[in-house]
Amino acid sequence: MVKVVLADDENKIILLMRKLIDWDKLGYEIVGTANDGLRALEMVQELQPQLLITDIRMPGCDGIDLIRRAKEIQPALHCIVISGYRQFEYAQQALKYGVEDYLLKPIKEEEMINILLRVKDKLGERAALEFRLQKSDEQRQERLLSKLRNAAEQQQPFLSAAQLRAEYDWQTDRGTWLAAL
């Protein structure tokens, strides 16, 4: 489940967002709600959500400042802005911080669902990439260990530093020694 924090100074907007979307069906879980920017920032720190949905104007700190500060804590955080303000400056600032979208109130269910599906796809792509990188590293380590075992069993020299760099991207500093028993 993708963890979500909702932040809006109007309780009715938070209630509307909770009721408007079938979060479970989309694979999302609302882990926290906040009525001001500072509380939302605390929740980002404590709960480590993957998605923050925030209003622009809130007490404590506004939505733009919240996004900026939240991304300092958690750079991979995805953000959606919901606002009653049509001013271009707000949208421009939000885009500067990499928000997924800037929605105007009143919130439209279909529009929100489409954005949530797009975010979910991005999160899936990132997870797949991280998994492939991890698997690649594990496979490289297995090949290295296999060569090491074979060299030990056959009582032959292992790899030179140049071979380690070329075949396994293993960075060795001058004077570094590798040993195996």
C-alpha positions in Angstrom: 0.0 0.0 0.0 1.2 3.5 -0.8 1.1 5.7 2.3 -0.6 9.1 2.0 -0.7 12.2 4.2 -3.5 14.7 3.6 -3.1 18.3 4.6 -5.7 21.0 4.5 -6.9 23.6 7.0 -10.5 22.8 6.1 -11.8 19.6 7.8 -14.6 19.3 5.2 -12.0 19.1 2.4 -10.1 16.3 4.2 -13.4 14.5 4.7 -14.3 15.0 1.1 -11.0 13.5 0.0 -11.4 10.6 2.3 -14.9 9.8 1.0 -14.5 10.8 -2.7 -11.8 8.2 -3.4 -11.8 4.4 -2.8 -8.2 4.6 -1.5 -7.9 0.8 -0.7 -9.1 -0.1 -4.2 -6.3 2.1 -5.7 -3.7 0.6 -3.4 -3.4 3.7 -1.1 -3.6 4.1 2.6 -4.2 7.4 4.4 -1.8 7.2 7.3 -2.4 10.8 8.6 -4.3 14.0 8.2 -3.2 17.5 9.3 -4.9 20.9 9.5 -1.7 22.9 9.3 1.6 22.7 7.5 3.8 22.2 10.5 1.8 19.2 11.7 1.8 17.8 8.1 5.6 18.2 8.1 5.9 16.2 11.4 3.8 13.5 9.8 6.1 13.3 6.8 9.0 12.9 9.2 7.3 10.3 11.4 5.2 8.3 9.0 7.4 8.4 5.8 4.5 8.5 3.3 5.2 8.1 -0.4 2.5 10.8 -1.2 1.6 14.1 0.3 -1.6 15.9 -0.8 -1.7 19.4 0.4 -3.6 22.7 0.2 -1.6 25.9 -0.7 -2.8 28.2 2.1 -2.6 26.7 5.6 -1.5 28.0 9.0 1.9 27.0 10.3 3.5 26.9 6.9 1.9 27.1 3.5 1.7 24.2 1.1 4.7 25.4 -1.0 6.9 25.7 2.0 5.6 22.4 3.3 6.5 20.6 0.0 10.0 22.2 0.0 10.7 21.2 3.6 9.2 17.7 3.2 11.3 17.0 0.2 14.4 17.9 2.2 13.4 15.2 4.6 12.3 12.7 2.0 13.5 13.6 -1.5 11.5 10.8 -3.3 8.2 12.1 -1.8 5.5 12.6 -4.4 3.2 15.7 -3.9 -0.1 16.9 -5.2 -1.4 20.4 -4.5 -5.1 21.1 -4.1 -6.0 24.8 -4.1 -8.8 27.2 -4.4 -6.3 29.7 -5.9 -6.0 30.0 -9.6 -3.0 32.4 -9.5 -0.3 31.2 -11.8 2.5 32.0 -9.3 1.2 29.3 -7.0 1.2 26.7 -9.7 4.6 27.8 -10.9 6.2 27.6 -7.5 4.6 24.1 -7.0 6.0 22.9 -10.3 9.4 24.1 -9.3 9.4 21.6 -6.4 8.3 18.7 -8.7 4.7 18.3 -7.7 2.7 15.7 -9.6 -0.2 18.0 -10.3 -2.0 21.2 -9.2 -5.7 20.6 -8.8 -8.3 23.4 -8.3 -11.1 23.1 -5.8 -13.7 21.7 -6.0 -12.0 18.3 -6.4 -13.2 16.2 -9.2 -13.2 12.4 -8.5 -12.1 11.3 -12.0 -9.3 13.8 -12.2 -8.0 12.8 -8.7 -8.2 9.1 -9.6 -6.2 9.6 -12.8 -3.5 11.5 -10.9 -3.4 8.8 -8.2 -3.0 6.1 -10.9 -0.2 8.0 -12.6 1.6 8.4 -9.2 1.1 4.7 -8.5 2.7 3.9 -11.9 5.7 6.1 -11.1 6.1 4.4 -7.7 5.9 1.0 -9.4 8.6 2.0 -12.0 10.9 3.2 -9.2 10.3 0.1 -7.2 11.0 -2.1 -10.2 14.2 -0.2 -11.0 15.4 -0.5 -7.4 14.6 -4.2 -7.4 16.6 -4.7 -10.7 19.6 -2.8 -9.3 19.5 -4.8 -6.1 19.3 -8.1 -8.1 22.1 -6.9 -10.4 24.3 -6.2 -7.4 23.5 -9.6 -5.8 24.3 -11.4 -9.1 27.6 -9.6 -9.4 28.5 -10.5 -5.8 27.5 -14.2 -6.4 29.8 -14.3 -9.5 32.6 -12.8 -7.6 32.2 -15.3 -4.7 32.0 -18.1 -7.1 35.3 -17.1 -8.8 36.9 -16.7 -5.3 35.7 -20.2 -4.3 37.0 -21.7 -7.6 40.4 -20.0 -7.2 40.6 -21.2 -3.6 39.6 -24.8 -4.5 42.1 -24.9 -7.4 44.7 -23.2 -5.3 45.2 -20.6 -8.0 45.6 -16.8 -7.8 42.5 -14.8 -7.6 41.8 -11.6 -9.7 44.1 -8.7 -10.0 42.9 -5.2 -9.0 42.5 -4.3 -12.7 40.3 -7.4 -13.3 38.2 -6.5 -10.2 37.6 -3.0 -11.6 36.8 -4.2 -15.1 34.6 -7.1 -14.4 32.9 -6.1 -11.1 33.2 -2.3 -11.0 35.1 -2.8 -7.7 37.0 0.3 -6.8 40.3 -0.3 -5.1 42.6 2.4 -3.9 46.3 2.2 -4.3 47.7 0.1 -1.5 44.4 -1.7 -0.9 44.8 -5.4 -0.3 42.2 -8.1 -0.6 42.6 -11.4 1.1 40.6 -14.6 1.3 41.0 -17.5 3.6 
